[in-house]
Amino acid sequence: MKLLVIADNEEKALWDFYDKEKTKDVDLIISCGDLSVNYLDFLVTMTNCPLLYVRGNHDHHYDQKPPLGCICIENQIYDFEGLRILGLGGSMRYKPGPDMYTEKEMQQRIRKMRSRMRLLNGFDILVTHAPAKGYGDLDDLPHRGFECFNDLMEQYKPKYMLHGHIHTNYGRITREHAHPCGTKIINCCGSQMIDICSEDHPARGKTGSFFYDLYISLKDRK
């Protein structure tokens, strides 16, 4: 399975100079936030692939004009062909406004999803806008990462954490970090292609959660 993950910067190669050959093998597009609605609309139309997104700290305009044909995965775990994808958008709160959270507020969001995480026996990919504290974030408050993301990864050990928010033009950045729990953290500012192997996630209906696997089995029989 091939993922196209995008964030923060609309790339001309995927818009102004779009060539369908560049995305012909893509199975799923994931947006980590702070992207134009028109850009997301264009990609989901031209690629004919599902597009999942979380909101960045500058995406308040989505309230008036959400991306058409795209799926918001904020505060949920989306199952894509057995791949369990958890979405937690927004950045650290540095001023009044939407899509920004204190550390405590982000912890509360995670707490509300605990029952869903237990039902699905965890998740395979954590999709956020902001980074985890200490893994690609910056010292200033607007670009500081969330400590609770580290706790979440330590508990469930997803294969990947995908985020944006830390732009490549801020200076020299490291695209990938290895978390001690085994999660690969990728800054997807601009775009990144990621190949997901079958070994990276349970087969559909084989998560190890009795009730969820039973639900998928019954759903697939219909």
Secondary structure, DSSP 4 states (H G I P E B T S, - for coil): -EEEEEESS--GGGTTT--GGGGTT--EEEE-S---HHHHHHHHHHH---EEE---TT-GGGGTSPPTT-EE-BTEEEEETTEEEEEE--EE--SSSSSEE-HHHHHHHHHHTHHHHHHTTS-SEEEESS-BTTSS--SSGGGPPBHHHHHHHHHH--SEEEE--S-GGGSS--SEEE-TTSPEEEE-SEEEEEEPPGGGSPPTT-SS-HHHHHHHHHHHH-
